[in-house]
């Protein structure tokens, strides 16, 4: 496997550092963020998003029961 260097500004590197997980290499990090699909992580929704989703499920169940 060949290696390469990608020059970035220090401000860009700081932004990337904040996104990179402590337990992953830079190669793993770049592969993760470049992937087409991102896995759903537990707790990925904010409280408001989770509440809206629960409300939609509740309404959907009510509509199904009304049929």
Secondary structure by P-SEA (a helix, b strand, c coil): cbbbbbbbcaaaaaaaaaaccccccaaaaaaaaaccccccccccccaaaaaaaaaaaaaaaaaaaac
